[in-house]
Amino acid sequence: MTDRVTERYLAESLADGSRLRTAMAEVDLPPLLSASSGQRLFPRPLFVGEREVRSFAEDVIGVFDLLTTLPERLFDGDLARYCAALAINERRTRLITRFGGAKPPQYGRADMYHDGTAFRLLEFNVASELGGVERSGELPRLLLGVDSFARFAKEHDLKYTDTGRLIAETLRTAGAQVAPGREPVVALLEAPGGLAGYGDAWRAFEELMLGFGLDFMIGEISDVKAEGDRVLLNGRKLDVVLRCYSADEILEAPDGEALAEPVFRAHEAGTLVLWTPMESNLYNNKACLAMLSDPRARSSFDAAEQAVIDRVVPWTRAIGGAFALPSAALVEECMDRRTELILKPNARYGGSGIVAGWEVEEQAWRLALESVDAAGAIVQQRVVPRAEPVVSPETGAVEEWQAAWGLFVTPQGYAGSYARALPANESAVIGIGAHAMTRTAGVFTYQDGEGL
C-alpha cells in the first residue's frame, strides 16, 4: 500500500512541465557528501507518517532494552554462558566484556522493511560504527533548498529529523563528562587500514560534525599515541573516541588488542569516553533476535514485552550455536518453508553470505542450512517490502523500487531515518555495499492522524 503523500508526489511528478521529478538532481551537495553519495541518490525522498515512525521507534527502543537484558533473563546474568550460547569464543568474549559487561548506552540503527501495513525489524545494529548518519538528515535539509520540492513540502506540512545534529549533541554530551565547560575534542577512529574502504563516508561525516561546531577529526586506532592515561591524535588530547572499529576488526588486525588498549585504559581512567564501549558488541549479533523470537524464551518476557516482540520481530531462529534448536528438526522445517525464509550468517555484515530460500533450489538451500560455520546463523521469515514507485527523471516512466529503512536511536530517543532502495525484486539484500544499483534517500514525515 502506497502512502498518500507518495501518491501526490507521483501525480505531480507526472504532470507536464513538472520539475519535481528532477528535484534531487538540483540538490547542491557539500563536496565530501557529493564524493561519497552524489552518484547514488534515489530520485525522490521516502515518506512516512510521523506517528507511525515514532511509534515504531518506541518499539525499537523497547527491543533495545530487551536485548540488553538477555543475559539476566535467560542466563542468570552469566555473561560467559550467554556468549557461549551465541558461539562467541573466549578471546572475543574477553574483548567485548573489557569493561565488565556493563549495559551499553542506547545507541544504534535498526534496519527494517515496511511490508505495506507496518514496519518489521530485520536487524538491530547495536553499535557505534553506523553508516548513513551523514545522509539521514542532510539529504532532506538540502532538498528543501530546491524550490519545486520546498513548495510541495510546505503544502503537505512535511518534516524531517536532523540525525546529524542529534548525533553531534550526543557526542558533545558524552564529552562533557571529561571536558566540562569546554568543547570536547572528538575523534572517529577506524580499524587499522579501515579508512581505505570507508574513508569517503567518514570524511563526509566529519564534514557534517564540523558543521555543527564539534571539534572533530578522523583517524585509525593505529594512529593514536598514549601519554600516561591520555590518548593523543595529531598531537591533540582526545576527550571522546567514536569507535568505528568492531571487535572482529581488532581481533583480525596484527597486535589489534594492543593498539586498542590505550583507549581502553583512558576510558577506565576517566580521561576519555569511548563511544560506545566494546560491550555494544554483546548485543550486535543476529542471534540475539532469535533469542527474542524463540518460544523457549517467551516466559522470560511479560505480556507487554511479548506484544512488542510480536509487533516488531519476524519469526527468527538460531541455526548452529548452543542456543539453536535441534538441527535436524529445524533444517527440515526450514526445507518445508524454503520460499518464505532467508539465512543470515551471524559473523558477516553488509549482506555477505546471505542466502534467500526463494532465490535458490532445494539442494542449494539444504546445503546452506547444513554448512553453517561455527559462528552460527539465523533463519528469518521473509518480509516483502512494499513497492516504492518513482518517476524516472530520464524517461518519465513510473518504476517500482523497494526500500530498506534505517532508524537511528540515541540516549535521547528517536534520531531520524534514511533509506536504501533497489529496483523491485532485484535482490534479497538492499544495501549500498551489497549491490551497485542501490540508491540512498532521505525521509520526510507527514501528519498521519487520519491514517495512510
DAVENUR-V625218 format. One record per residue. OMEGA is omega in radians with two decimals (none if undefined). NEAR is the number of other ideal C-beta (glycine too) atoms within 12 Angstrom. Layout:
omega->OMEGA near->NEAR
omega->OMEGA near->NEAR
This chain:
omega->3.13 near->17
omega->-3.12 near->25
omega->-3.01 near->35
omega->-3.14 near->20
omega->3.07 near->32
omega->3.12 near->36
omega->3.11 near->22
omega->3.14 near->23
omega->3.12 near->39
omega->-3.12 near->31
omega->-3.14 near->19
omega->3.11 near->26
omega->-3.13 near->32
omega->-3.11 near->21
omega->3.12 near->17
omega->3.09 near->10
omega->-3.12 near->12
omega->3.04 near->23
omega->-3.12 near->22
omega->-3.10 near->36
omega->-3.14 near->34
omega->-3.06 near->25
omega->-3.11 near->36
omega->-3.14 near->38
omega->-3.13 near->23
omega->-3.12 near->22
omega->3.13 near->33
omega->-3.08 near->19
omega->2.97 near->31
omega->-3.00 near->27
omega->-3.04 near->16
omega->3.04 near->26
omega->3.08 near->37
omega->-3.13 near->23
omega->-3.06 near->19
omega->-2.99 near->31
omega->-2.99 near->39
omega->-3.13 near->25
omega->-3.05 near->19
omega->-3.12 near->29
omega->3.01 near->35
omega->-3.02 near->41
omega->3.10 near->38
omega->3.01 near->46
omega->3.00 near->48
omega->-3.07 near->46
omega->3.12 near->43
omega->3.10 near->43
omega->-3.14 near->31
omega->-3.13 near->28
omega->-3.10 near->20
omega->-3.07 near->30
omega->3.13 near->41
omega->3.06 near->26
omega->3.10 near->23
omega->3.11 near->32
omega->3.08 near->37
omega->3.09 near->24
omega->3.11 near->34
omega->3.10 near->44
omega->3.04 near->32
omega->3.09 near->33
omega->3.08 near->43
omega->3.14 near->41
omega->3.12 near->27
omega->3.14 near->38
omega->-3.03 near->48
omega->3.01 near->34
omega->3.13 near->26
omega->3.13 near->39
omega->3.14 near->32
omega->-3.05 near->19
omega->-2.99 near->25
omega->-3.02 near->30
omega->3.10 near->24
omega->3.11 near->13
omega->-3.10 near->15
omega->-3.09 near->18
omega->3.12 near->32
omega->3.10 near->23
omega->3.11 near->19
omega->-3.13 near->35
omega->3.11 near->35
omega->3.12 near->21
omega->3.11 near->32
omega->-3.14 near->42
omega->3.08 near->31
omega->-3.06 near->37
omega->-3.01 near->21
omega->-3.12 near->15
omega->3.13 near->18
omega->3.09 near->33
omega->3.12 near->29
omega->-3.10 near->23
omega->-3.03 near->34
omega->2.96 near->41
omega->-3.04 near->29
omega->-3.12 near->31
omega->3.03 near->26
omega->3.10 near->17
omega->-3.13 near->29
omega->3.13 near->21
omega->-3.14 near->28
omega->3.08 near->32
omega->3.13 near->30
omega->-3.06 near->32
omega->3.13 near->40
omega->3.13 near->42
omega->3.05 near->40
omega->3.07 near->44
omega->-3.02 near->42
omega->2.97 near->41
omega->2.92 near->39
omega->-3.04 near->38
omega->-3.13 near->22
omega->3.08 near->19
omega->-3.09 near->17
omega->3.00 near->26
omega->3.03 near->38
omega->-3.08 near->37
omega->3.11 near->45
omega->3.13 near->40
omega->3.09 near->46
omega->3.12 near->40
omega->3.07 near->37
omega->-2.95 near->42
omega->3.07 near->39
omega->3.13 near->42
omega->-2.99 near->40
omega->3.02 near->43
omega->3.04 near->36
omega->-3.11 near->44
omega->-3.08 near->48
omega->3.14 near->46
omega->-2.91 near->47
omega->3.13 near->44
omega->-3.05 near->37
omega->-3.11 near->45
omega->3.06 near->49
omega->-3.12 near->39
omega->-3.10 near->36
omega->3.13 near->33
omega->3.09 near->38
omega->3.06 near->28
omega->3.10 near->20
omega->-2.98 near->27
omega->-3.07 near->17
omega->3.13 near->28
omega->3.14 near->37
omega->3.11 near->23
omega->3.12 near->18
omega->-3.12 near->33
omega->3.13 near->31
omega->-3.12 near->15
omega->-3.06 near->16
omega->3.08 near->28
omega->-3.10 near->18
omega->3.13 near->34
omega->3.00 near->30
omega->3.09 near->37
omega->-3.06 near->35
omega->-3.08 near->30
omega->-3.10 near->40
omega->3.13 near->43
omega->-3.13 near->29
omega->3.08 near->30
omega->3.10 near->43
omega->3.11 near->34
omega->3.12 near->25
omega->-3.13 near->37
omega->3.11 near->44
omega->3.11 near->33
omega->3.10 near->26
omega->-3.11 near->34
omega->-3.13 near->33
omega->3.12 near->19
omega->-3.07 near->21
omega->-3.14 near->30
omega->-3.10 near->25
omega->3.06 near->12
omega->3.10 near->10
omega->3.11 near->13
omega->3.14 near->21
omega->3.03 near->35
omega->-3.03 near->33
omega->3.07 near->45
omega->2.94 near->42
omega->-3.14 near->45
omega->3.06 near->40
omega->3.00 near->39
omega->3.07 near->32
omega->-3.12 near->27
omega->-3.04 near->20
omega->-3.11 near->31
omega->3.10 near->26
omega->-3.12 near->12
omega->-3.02 near->19
omega->-3.04 near->31
omega->-3.11 near->22
omega->-3.13 near->26
omega->-3.11 near->33
omega->3.08 near->37
omega->3.03 near->28
omega->3.08 near->35
omega->3.09 near->46
omega->3.10 near->36
omega->-3.14 near->31
omega->-3.11 near->41
omega->3.09 near->39
omega->3.12 near->23
omega->3.09 near->24
omega->3.04 near->29
omega->3.14 near->17
omega->3.05 near->34
omega->-2.83 near->26
omega->3.04 near->37
omega->3.14 near->32
omega->3.11 near->36
omega->3.08 near->36
omega->-3.09 near->34
omega->3.12 near->41
omega->-3.13 near->26
omega->-3.01 near->30
omega->3.08 near->37
omega->3.13 near->21
omega->2.99 near->25
omega->-3.03 near->19
omega->3.12 near->14
omega->3.13 near->21
omega->3.10 near->25
omega->-3.08 near->39
omega->2.99 near->26
omega->-3.08 near->35
omega->3.09 near->18
omega->-3.10 near->15
omega->3.13 near->21
omega->-3.11 near->29
omega->3.06 near->45
omega->3.13 near->40
omega->2.97 near->42
omega->2.99 near->46
omega->-3.00 near->44
omega->3.07 near->45
omega->2.97 near->36
omega->-3.12 near->43
omega->3.06 near->37
omega->-3.13 near->39
omega->-3.12 near->28
omega->3.10 near->33
omega->-3.11 near->37
omega->-3.12 near->29
omega->-3.09 near->21
omega->3.02 near->24
omega->-3.12 near->14
omega->-3.08 near->14
omega->-3.13 near->28
omega->3.10 near->26
omega->3.12 near->20
omega->-3.10 near->31
omega->-3.00 near->37
omega->3.12 near->23
omega->3.10 near->31
omega->3.11 near->45
omega->-3.10 near->35
omega->3.13 near->23
omega->3.09 near->31
omega->3.13 near->34
omega->-3.11 near->21
omega->3.13 near->19
omega->3.10 near->15
omega->-3.09 near->30
omega->3.04 near->40
omega->3.04 near->37
omega->-3.09 near->45
omega->-0.05 near->41
omega->3.10 near->41
omega->-3.12 near->35
omega->-3.10 near->42
omega->3.04 near->36
omega->-3.12 near->41
omega->3.08 near->41
omega->-3.02 near->39
omega->3.12 near->43
omega->-3.07 near->39
omega->-3.07 near->44
omega->-3.10 near->45
omega->3.07 near->45
omega->3.09 near->45
omega->3.08 near->45
omega->3.09 near->42
omega->3.10 near->41
omega->-3.02 near->46
omega->-3.03 near->35
omega->-3.12 near->31
omega->3.12 near->18
omega->-3.12 near->20
omega->-2.95 near->31
omega->-3.11 near->21
omega->3.12 near->13
omega->-3.12 near->22
omega->3.12 near->29
omega->-3.02 near->15
omega->-3.14 near->11
omega->3.12 near->15
omega->3.08 near->26
omega->3.14 near->21
omega->3.08 near->17
omega->3.14 near->27
omega->-3.11 near->35
omega->3.14 near->23
omega->-2.87 near->24
omega->-2.94 near->37
omega->3.03 near->41
omega->3.03 near->32
omega->-3.08 near->25
omega->3.12 near->42
omega->3.04 near->42
omega->3.04 near->39
omega->-2.96 near->41
omega->-3.09 near->35
omega->-3.02 near->35
omega->-3.08 near->25
omega->-3.06 near->39
omega->2.98 near->32
omega->3.07 near->28
omega->-2.91 near->16
omega->-3.07 near->24
omega->-3.13 near->15
omega->-3.13 near->15
omega->3.12 near->31
omega->-3.13 near->30
omega->3.07 near->18
omega->-3.14 near->22
omega->3.07 near->38
omega->3.14 near->27
omega->-3.06 near->18
omega->-3.00 near->24
omega->-3.00 near->28
omega->-3.14 near->20
omega->-3.10 near->21
omega->3.08 near->36
omega->-3.12 near->41
omega->-3.12 near->45
omega->3.09 near->42
omega->-3.12 near->33
omega->-2.96 near->40
omega->-3.14 near->31
omega->-3.06 near->26
omega->3.10 near->29
omega->3.12 near->25
omega->-3.10 near->27
omega->3.04 near->16
omega->-3.12 near->26
omega->3.07 near->33
omega->3.10 near->35
omega->-3.08 near->31
omega->-3.11 near->30
omega->-3.14 near->22
omega->-3.08 near->21
omega->3.08 near->22
omega->-3.06 near->16
omega->-3.09 near->19
omega->3.13 near->12
omega->3.12 near->19
omega->3.11 near->29
omega->3.13 near->22
omega->3.13 near->16
omega->-3.13 near->32
omega->-3.03 near->37
omega->-3.12 near->22
omega->3.08 near->19
omega->-3.08 near->34
omega->-3.02 near->18
omega->-3.14 near->17
omega->3.10 near->28
omega->-3.11 near->38
omega->2.97 near->43
omega->2.89 near->47
omega->-3.00 near->45
omega->3.07 near->39
omega->3.10 near->31
omega->2.99 near->29
omega->-3.13 near->34
omega->-3.11 near->23
omega->3.11 near->37
omega->3.09 near->32
omega->3.02 near->28
omega->-3.10 near->41
omega->3.14 near->32
omega->3.06 near->41
omega->-3.13 near->32
omega->3.10 near->24
omega->-3.09 near->23
omega->-3.02 near->12
omega->-3.06 near->12
omega->3.13 near->20
omega->3.07 near->16
omega->3.13 near->24
omega->3.12 near->28
omega->3.05 near->22
omega->3.04 near->35
omega->-2.99 near->37
omega->2.88 near->45
omega->-3.10 near->44
omega->3.01 near->44
omega->-3.09 near->43
omega->-3.07 near->49
omega->3.02 near->47
omega->3.06 near->40
omega->3.09 near->36
omega->3.13 near->24
omega->3.11 near->23
omega->-3.11 near->22
omega->-3.06 near->34
omega->3.03 near->38
omega->-3.07 near->43
omega->2.96 near->49
omega->-3.08 near->46
omega->2.96 near->45
omega->-3.04 near->45
omega->3.08 near->42
omega->2.98 near->35
omega->-3.04 near->24
omega->3.06 near->21
omega->3.11 near->16
omega->-3.09 near->25
omega->3.07 near->26
omega->-3.10 near->32
omega->3.11 near->33
omega->-3.10 near->40
omega->-3.12 near->32
omega->-3.13 near->34
omega->-3.04 near->21
omega->-3.06 near->24
omega->-3.06 near->23
omega->-3.12 near->14
omega->-3.11 near->23
omega->3.09 near->32
omega->-3.08 near->39
omega->-3.05 near->45
omega->2.96 near->43
omega->-3.09 near->50
omega->3.00 near->49
omega->3.08 near->40
omega->3.06 near->33
omega->3.12 near->34
omega->-3.03 near->23
omega->3.11 near->23
omega->-3.14 near->11
omega->-3.13 near->11
omega->-3.11 near->13
omega->none near->25
